Amino acid sequence: MNPRAKLLTTVLFALAAAPALPQAESPAAVGSTASVTVGTGPYKGKYDFAPTQACVIAAFGKRPMGVSVVLSSTSASLSIDMPSIDEKHANEIQVVLVVADQRPGQSPKSKASVTYEIDTRPDAVLEPYQKAERANKGMSGKATTTLMQQNGRVLVSFSGETKVGVKLDGEITCHKAG
């Protein structure tokens, strides 16, 4: 399992096991939502992520507006990285969905997961640590995205296929910072 998948798996299980902490919601965070549908295989189905989790569109330093967020639910973790939310770079996205294998009768200590990944970001937009993380695998899968901006919100819809042919469709609604 690659280091990113291990990290997401660790985050998924830690969040699933941890008690919920009360968090103050900023007005901009209310209503942020995400969902991903896995089209084939044993984990086929829709995975939804709570609207109380914040997802913010922001620019860091001299970079353009983009989104980089990790969301979790009791059965899955979703990471989306889109370095730029302009139409010219709309199909440059990384989607990582980690689904917990929760079979009946399975010991809680033997939790496993499956990772689905699409990464179409060119090396030129990656930070040095992201380049190192991806050094041995390169870009994977294919995706098309649709961007819509309205009332300080950005809707990113994506449809794609992993390197091994698993179809992923999803969307995330985020709020612009500030």
Rosetta blueprint (number, residue, H / E / L):
1 M L
2 N L
3 P H
4 R H
5 A H
6 K H
7 L H
8 L H
9 T H
10 T H
11 V H
12 L H
13 F H
14 A H
15 L H
16 A H
17 A H
18 A L
19 P L
20 A L
21 L L
22 P L
23 Q L
24 A L
25 E L
26 S L
27 P L
28 A L
29 A L
30 V L
31 G L
32 S L
33 T E
34 A E
35 S E
36 V E
37 T E
38 V E
39 G L
40 T L
41 G L
42 P L
43 Y L
44 K L
45 G E
46 K E
47 Y E
48 D E
49 F E
50 A L
51 P L
52 T L
53 Q L
54 A L
55 C L
56 V E
57 I E
58 A E
59 A L
60 F L
61 G L
62 K L
63 R L
64 P L
65 M L
66 G E
67 V E
68 S E
69 V E
70 V E
71 L E
72 S E
73 S L
74 T L
75 S L
76 A E
77 S E
78 L E
79 S E
80 I E
81 D E
82 M E
83 P L
84 S L
85 I L
86 D L
87 E H
88 K H
89 H H
90 A L
91 N L
92 E L
93 I L
94 Q E
95 V E
96 V E
97 L E
98 V E
99 V E
100 A E
101 D E
102 Q L
103 R L
104 P L
105 G L
106 Q L
107 S L
108 P H
109 K H
110 S H
111 K L
112 A E
113 S E
114 V E
115 T E
116 Y E
117 E E
118 I E
119 D E
120 T L
121 R L
122 P L
123 D H
124 A H
125 V H
126 L L
127 E L
128 P H
129 Y H
130 Q H
131 K H
132 A H
133 E H
134 R H
135 A L
136 N L
137 K L
138 G L
139 M L
140 S E
141 G L
142 K E
143 A E
144 T E
145 T E
146 T E
147 L E
148 M E
149 Q E
150 Q E
151 N L
152 G L
153 R E
154 V E
155 L E
156 V E
157 S E
158 F E
159 S E
160 G E
161 E E
162 T L
163 K L
164 V L
165 G L
166 V L
167 K E
168 L E
169 D E
170 G E
171 E E
172 I E
173 T E
174 C E
175 H E
176 K E
177 A L
178 G L
